[in-house]
Amino acid sequence: MKQIKLLAVLMALVLVCTSATKQKTTTIFVIGDSTAANKDLSKGKTERGWAMMLQACFDSTYIRVDNHAVNGRSSKSFIDEGRWDKVLSLIKPGDYVIIQFGHNDEKPQAARHTDPGSTFDYNLAKYVRETRERGGIPVLMNPVVRRNFLVKAPENDDDEKLRTQTFKDGAKMVEGDSLIDTHGLYRVAPRDVAQRMNCYFVDANQITHDLEQGLGTEASKKLHMWYLPGEEPTEPQGKQDNTHYNIYGATVVANLLADALCDEIPVLKSYRIPAGTH
């Protein structure tokens, strides 16, 4: 009889501990495009989305990062493909949802295109409103910069095409010393929506602008899938991709955005793991 009682007590303790752990764990969902998305890691591939590295910025005992960002998606196509409905079904009260679009909303294809001040803002507001309806906490981010030191950016109707290009396919124009914006009002709209809806906002565009500009024309290449022929074994023909990050770049950007997130939401600072300690 004593053994049965002891077993019952132990089982109750296990249930209590399990319940406590579940209650303490908060999920940070990420929705967005290829700059944040999970990537194919087979055959030693080095492309990374910054949100792939975000978990390493937080204590996984209390914070779980669930990255739903997908290559090539816009604020429109992410909804139309049912991806947002899936995230909505997972949100628990107290969870966070980082919302970051813009790169593909700029593109001309009807399935992806939105307009800032109009359909882009509407979609962002929908994400914020529906996150709150589930008890979640929305965080708007504007798009990270492209590494564009060209006075006139090359025509770019699809960032996804950059993955099939080699070094020789890259832009031949001379670069200057100043980073030039490619997002226009798509970097402004998320801040405007955040202000109107009293929502948390992280200026990822300014943060990454300062990073790239601070590194300068040459050193900023080290953040991206930018390799000379023979420099990277997985890209033997080289690559000039100024949009997507490599392992180093995604890690640097994730840590900068994690710091900004903690500044915007101080309660998260308790779970922040400093860069270089993991």
C-alpha positions in Angstrom: 0.0 0.0 0.0 2.8 2.4 0.9 4.5 1.7 -2.5 1.2 2.5 -4.3 0.9 5.8 -2.4 4.5 6.6 -3.1 4.0 5.9 -6.8 0.9 8.1 -6.9 2.8 10.9 -5.3 5.6 10.6 -7.8 3.2 10.6 -10.7 1.5 13.7 -9.4 4.9 15.4 -9.1 5.7 14.5 -12.7 2.3 15.9 -13.8 2.9 19.1 -11.9 6.4 19.6 -13.2 5.2 18.8 -16.8 2.3 21.3 -16.4 4.6 24.0 -15.0 7.1 23.5 -17.9 4.3 23.8 -20.4 3.0 27.0 -18.7 6.5 28.5 -18.7 7.2 27.9 -22.4 6.3 30.7 -24.7 6.4 30.4 -28.4 7.7 33.1 -30.7 6.2 32.4 -34.2 7.9 34.0 -37.2 6.0 34.6 -40.5 7.7 36.1 -43.5 9.8 35.5 -46.6 13.1 34.0 -47.6 15.2 36.4 -45.6 13.9 34.7 -42.4 12.9 31.2 -43.7 14.2 27.7 -42.9 16.5 26.5 -45.7 17.6 23.2 -47.2 20.6 22.1 -45.2 21.5 19.1 -47.3 25.0 18.7 -48.9 26.5 21.4 -46.7 24.4 24.2 -48.1 25.2 27.5 -46.4 22.1 29.7 -47.0 20.2 30.6 -43.9 17.3 32.7 -42.9 17.8 34.9 -39.8 14.9 33.3 -38.0 16.7 29.9 -38.2 19.2 31.3 -35.8 16.8 33.0 -33.4 16.3 30.0 -31.1 20.0 30.1 -30.2 19.3 33.7 -28.9 16.9 32.5 -26.3 16.8 30.0 -23.5 14.8 27.1 -25.0 13.5 26.0 -21.6 11.2 29.1 -21.6 11.2 30.3 -25.2 10.5 28.2 -28.3 10.9 29.7 -31.8 8.6 28.3 -34.4 9.6 29.6 -37.8 6.9 29.5 -40.5 8.6 32.0 -42.9 8.8 30.6 -46.4 10.8 31.5 -49.5 9.1 33.7 -52.0 6.0 34.6 -49.9 4.4 38.0 -49.5 1.8 39.2 -47.0 -0.8 38.2 -49.6 0.4 34.8 -50.7 1.1 33.7 -47.1 -2.6 34.2 -46.4 -3.9 32.9 -49.7 -2.0 29.6 -49.4 -3.5 28.8 -46.0 -0.2 29.3 -44.2 -1.6 31.9 -41.9 -4.5 29.7 -40.9 -2.0 27.1 -39.8 -0.1 29.5 -37.6 -3.4 30.8 -36.1 -4.4 27.3 -35.1 -1.2 27.0 -33.0 -1.1 30.3 -31.2 -1.6 30.1 -27.4 -2.4 33.1 -25.2 0.9 34.9 -24.4 2.7 33.7 -27.5 4.4 36.2 -29.8 4.1 36.5 -33.6 6.8 38.3 -35.5 5.4 39.6 -38.8 7.9 40.5 -41.5 7.0 41.0 -45.2 7.9 43.3 -48.0 10.5 41.8 -50.2 7.9 39.9 -52.3 5.0 42.3 -51.9 7.1 44.6 -54.1 7.1 42.1 -56.9 4.8 42.6 -59.9 3.2 39.1 -60.0 -0.5 39.3 -59.1 -0.3 36.4 -56.7 2.2 38.3 -54.5 1.9 42.0 -55.1 0.4 44.4 -52.6 0.6 48.2 -52.3 1.9 50.1 -49.3 -0.7 52.4 -47.8 -3.4 50.0 -49.2 -3.4 46.2 -49.5 0.0 45.8 -47.8 -1.2 47.7 -44.7 -4.5 45.8 -44.7 -2.7 42.4 -44.6 -0.4 43.5 -41.8 -3.4 44.8 -39.8 -5.1 41.5 -40.4 -2.1 39.6 -38.9 -2.1 41.9 -35.9 -5.8 41.8 -35.3 -6.1 38.0 -35.6 -3.1 37.3 -33.5 -4.7 39.4 -30.7 -8.0 37.5 -31.2 -6.1 34.3 -30.2 -4.5 36.0 -27.2 -1.2 36.3 -28.9 1.1 39.3 -29.0 2.0 40.7 -32.5 5.3 42.2 -33.3 5.7 44.0 -36.7 9.1 44.2 -38.4 9.8 45.9 -41.7 11.9 44.1 -44.3 15.7 43.7 -43.9 17.7 45.6 -46.5 19.2 44.2 -49.6 23.0 44.7 -49.9 22.7 47.4 -52.6 25.6 49.7 -53.0 24.6 50.5 -56.6 23.3 53.9 -57.4 20.7 52.2 -59.5 19.7 48.8 -58.4 19.5 46.1 -61.2 16.0 44.9 -62.3 14.8 42.3 -59.8 11.4 40.8 -60.4 12.1 37.7 -58.2 14.7 37.3 -55.4 14.2 33.5 -55.7 16.0 33.6 -59.1 19.2 34.5 -57.3 19.6 30.9 -56.2 20.1 29.6 -59.7 22.6 32.3 -60.7 26.3 32.0 -60.6 29.0 34.6 -60.0 29.2 35.5 -63.7 25.4 36.2 -63.8 25.7 38.9 -61.1 25.5 42.7 -61.7 28.5 44.1 -63.5 27.9 47.7 -62.4 30.4 49.5 -60.1 29.5 49.9 -56.5 29.7 53.0 -54.4 30.2 53.7 -50.7 26.6 54.3 -49.7 23.9 51.6 -49.2 20.9 52.5 -51.4 17.3 51.6 -50.3 15.3 49.2 -52.5 12.1 49.0 -50.4 10.6 52.5 -50.5 7.3 52.7 -48.7 7.3 49.0 -47.9 9.8 49.8 -45.1 7.5 52.6 -43.8 4.1 50.8 -43.8 4.9 48.4 -41.0 5.8 51.2 -38.7 2.6 53.1 -39.6 0.4 50.1 -39.0 2.2 49.5 -35.7 1.5 53.0 -34.6 -2.1 53.0 -35.6 -2.7 49.6 -33.9 -0.5 50.2 -30.8 1.6 47.2 -31.8 5.2 46.3 -31.0 7.6 47.3 -33.8 11.2 46.5 -34.6 12.9 48.5 -37.2 14.7 45.6 -38.9 15.4 47.8 -42.0 17.3 50.4 -40.0 19.2 47.8 -38.0 20.4 45.9 -41.1 21.1 49.2 -42.9 23.4 50.3 -40.1 25.0 46.8 -40.1 25.7 46.7 -43.9 26.7 50.3 -44.1 29.0 50.0 -41.1 30.7 47.0 -42.7 31.1 48.8 -46.0 31.1 47.6 -49.6 33.5 44.7 -49.3 33.0 43.4 -45.8 29.2 43.4 -46.1 29.5 40.6 -48.7 30.5 38.3 -45.9 26.9 38.4 -44.7 25.4 37.1 -47.9 25.5 34.3 -50.4 28.3 36.2 -52.1 31.2 34.0 -53.2 33.9 34.2 -55.8 34.3 31.0 -58.0 36.1 28.3 -55.9 35.6 30.2 -52.6 32.8 28.1 -51.2 32.7 24.3 -52.0 28.9 24.2 -52.2 28.9 27.1 -54.7 31.8 26.1 -57.0 30.8 28.6 -59.7 30.4 31.4 -57.1 27.4 33.6 -56.5 26.4 37.3 -56.2 23.3 37.1 -54.0 22.8 40.4 -52.2 19.5 39.4 -50.6 20.0 36.1 -48.8 22.2 35.4 -45.8 24.8 32.8 -45.3 25.4 31.2 -41.8 27.5 34.1 -40.5 25.1 36.7 -41.8 22.0 35.1 -40.5 23.6 34.6 -37.1 24.7 38.3 -36.9 21.2 39.5 -38.0 19.4 37.2 -35.6 21.3 38.5 -32.7 20.8 42.1 -33.6 17.0 41.5 -34.0 16.9 39.5 -30.8 18.5 42.5 -29.0 16.0 44.9 -30.5 13.1 42.6 -29.7 14.2 42.5 -26.0 14.5 46.3 -26.0 11.0 46.6 -27.3 9.6 43.9 -25.0 11.8 44.0 -21.8 10.2 40.8 -20.3 12.1 38.8 -22.9 15.5 40.0 -21.7 15.4 37.4 -18.9 15.5 34.7 -21.5 18.1 36.2 -23.8 21.3 34.2 -24.3 24.2 36.5 -25.2 25.8 36.0 -28.5 28.8 33.8 -28.3 27.7 31.8 -25.3 25.9 29.0 -27.1 
